[in-house]
Structures are given as structure tokens and as C-alpha cells.
Amino acid sequence: MNSAIKQITYLTLLISPLSAFAESGGSDVNIYQLISTIVLIVTLLFLILTYLNAHRPYVGITRSDANYDQNTNELSFRITIKNSGNVTARGIKTDSKTYENENVISDRKGESTFILFPNQESHGILKFHGITNQHFQHNVYSANYLIYYEQPITLGFKRNFKTVQRMKYDPEVGNLRVESGDVD
């Protein structure tokens, strides 16, 4: 059966007892029909919400690293974005802000969007030129990534999600830390 016909059938089943209750003047039998209909509606809404929360995309950064090339004076942040959910993520867009000692040195807004199917990965890189070795050894570099994506539901409805992660390279520690949570 076609999906639209199913939806109309379900709506008819839900509305019929309500209209019968209104026509009868509210007798005891129809009160039970009304209560049963309300319970059915609440149960269906609960099932739909449970399904939507269980079957959704989960997009995030699964791998990241920072690399400094002394020959080219180039600092690069590499990331791997993966959809770990069981539903396709659409309209994925990434924004990034890069900091040197908490001062913004780059603010890039994602201009293109892409799709990630379940368990599919995409790779990205941010490169910064002209950073001398001495400069690199005495400054803390960090990058904030915001990943926006959506899940189409039906009839033009969709849910929007946002993932935020921060990568920080501290020369005193000598490694890259990845943090999740709210950042500016």
C-alpha cells in the first residue's frame, strides 16, 4: 500500500471514534472509545519518537592530528568526519575557527554541503603557512570545528543536529588534545 494511503487510513481510524463521540452526545460507550483513541494516539507518538531517536545519523570527528612541517613552515590540522549512525546524514556543513594563543587567526564558514551515508567517512585539512619553528614552539594552536547536519523525516520535515569539537596543540605537552562540548 502506498505510504500516503496508509497515512490517510491511520488518520481516518483515529478521527472516526472522535466524530462518533461528538455525534452521540457523549454516552458512556463513546467515552471509552474516546479514551481508547487518546491512548492509541499517545502510544503512536511515543513509538514514532522512539524510532526517530534510535534511527538517526551520528556525525562527529573520529580521528584528528596536527602536523608541523619545518621545511615549509606549514601547520596543518587533519580531521576525519564519520557518520556512525544507521541513517544517512544530509546537508553536512563544517565551520572552523583556528586560534593562536586564543587569538583568532582563521574563521572559515562552510560554503558547500555534502552527504555521509552510514559508516562513511570524509577527510578534511586546514593548513597555515608562514609559521616559523620558533613561533611554533612558543605558541598554543587550537581549532574549533562545528559540524551541522540534518536528517530528513517525511513530507518535508527534518531534524537538525550540531556537533562541536575542539582540537588543541600545546608545544609544552607536545601532543594534540581533542575536546567535545560547547565552544564559541
VENKAJO-V574082 format. One record per residue. N is the residue number from 1. PHI is phi in whole degrees, -180 to 180 (none if undefined). PSI is psi in radians with two decimals (NA if undefined). D_FIRST is the distance of its C-alpha to the first C-alpha in whole Angstrom. Layout:
[[N PHI PSI D_FIRST] [N PHI PSI D_FIRST]]
//
This chain:
[[1 none 2.44 0] [2 -61 2.53 4] [3 -61 -0.71 6] [4 -66 -0.69 9] [5 -66 -0.69 7] [6 -60 -0.79 7] [7 -64 -0.69 10] [8 -66 -0.72 11] [9 -61 -0.79 10] [10 -62 -0.75 12] [11 -63 -0.70 15] [12 -63 -0.73 16] [13 -63 -0.61 16] [14 -77 -0.62 19] [15 -82 -0.53 20] [16 -54 -0.90 21] [17 -64 -0.56 24] [18 -67 -0.74 25] [19 -71 -0.61 26] [20 -64 -0.69 27] [21 -62 -0.77 29] [22 -66 -0.68 31] [23 -71 -0.55 31] [24 -84 -0.17 33] [25 85 0.17 36] [26 87 0.72 35] [27 -67 2.91 36] [28 -58 -0.72 36] [29 -62 -0.75 32] [30 -74 -0.42 30] [31 -64 -0.71 32] [32 -65 -0.65 30] [33 -64 -0.73 27] [34 -64 -0.81 28] [35 -63 -0.74 29] [36 -62 -0.69 26] [37 -66 -0.74 24] [38 -63 -0.76 26] [39 -62 -0.73 26] [40 -62 -0.77 22] [41 -62 -0.81 22] [42 -63 -0.72 24] [43 -63 -0.77 23] [44 -64 -0.73 19] [45 -63 -0.73 22] [46 -62 -0.77 24] [47 -63 -0.72 21] [48 -64 -0.80 20] [49 -63 -0.71 23] [50 -63 -0.77 24] [51 -62 -0.80 21] [52 -64 -0.61 22] [53 -77 -0.46 26] [54 -84 -0.52 25] [55 -115 1.52 23] [56 -149 2.84 25] [57 -78 2.56 28] [58 -127 1.76 31] [59 -107 2.31 33] [60 -163 3.05 37] [61 -85 2.10 40] [62 -100 -0.43 41] [63 -142 2.55 44] [64 -156 2.63 47] [65 -157 2.80 51] [66 -120 2.49 53] [67 -140 2.37 56] [68 -119 2.18 59] [69 -104 1.94 61] [70 -68 -0.49 65] [71 -69 -0.63 65] [72 -107 -0.02 63] [73 53 0.82 63] [74 -121 2.25 59] [75 -106 2.30 57] [76 -133 2.44 54] [77 -109 2.15 51] [78 -111 2.44 48] [79 -134 2.69 44] [80 -122 2.15 41] [81 -104 2.32 38] [82 -134 2.50 35] [83 -95 1.81 32] [84 -89 -0.01 32] [85 -81 -3.11 28] [86 -108 0.26 25] [87 -133 2.57 23] [88 -64 2.35 25] [89 -97 2.22 27] [90 -116 2.80 27] [91 62 0.59 30] [92 -71 2.31 33] [93 -140 2.38 36] [94 -118 2.40 40] [95 -116 2.60 43] [96 -143 2.53 46] [97 -127 2.32 50] [98 -118 2.43 52] [99 -123 2.57 56] [100 -122 1.96 59] [101 52 0.79 61] [102 69 0.13 58] [103 -100 2.28 59] [104 -68 2.18 56] [105 -112 -0.23 57] [106 -157 2.37 53] [107 -135 1.78 50] [108 -112 2.20 47] [109 -99 2.31 44] [110 -65 2.20 41] [111 -103 -0.43 40] [112 -111 2.70 38] [113 -117 2.73 34] [114 -146 3.03 33] [115 -117 2.46 30] [116 -124 2.16 30] [117 -80 2.89 27] [118 -54 2.32 28] [119 65 0.26 31] [120 -91 2.57 32] [121 -117 2.72 36] [122 -137 2.58 38] [123 -118 2.53 41] [124 -141 2.76 44] [125 -144 2.43 47] [126 -114 2.20 50] [127 -119 2.47 53] [128 -129 2.18 56] [129 -102 2.76 59] [130 80 0.40 63] [131 -100 1.92 63] [132 -72 2.81 66] [133 -61 -0.74 67] [134 -63 -0.74 69] [135 -62 -0.76 67] [136 -65 -0.64 64] [137 -72 -0.32 66] [138 -116 0.15 67] [139 -128 2.64 64] [140 -99 2.23 60] [141 -112 2.41 57] [142 -144 2.72 54] [143 -136 2.29 50] [144 -104 2.25 48] [145 -115 2.24 44] [146 -114 2.18 41] [147 -116 2.06 38] [148 -104 2.42 35] [149 -155 2.92 31] [150 -138 2.78 28] [151 -123 1.98 25] [152 -68 2.43 22] [153 -106 -1.33 19] [154 -169 2.73 17] [155 51 0.66 17] [156 84 -0.05 21] [157 -83 2.57 22] [158 -151 2.77 24] [159 -113 2.46 26] [160 -109 2.51 30] [161 -132 2.79 32] [162 -143 2.31 36] [163 -119 2.35 38] [164 -123 2.27 42] [165 -141 2.60 44] [166 -125 2.27 48] [167 -110 2.36 50] [168 -134 2.23 54] [169 -111 2.03 56] [170 -113 2.05 60] [171 -63 -0.47 63] [172 -68 -0.64 65] [173 -84 -0.63 62] [174 82 0.30 61] [175 -144 3.09 57] [176 -103 2.30 54] [177 -110 2.44 52] [178 -115 2.23 49] [179 -123 2.52 48] [180 -111 2.73 45] [181 134 -3.01 45] [182 -80 2.26 45] [183 -133 2.88 48] [184 -74 NA 49]]
//
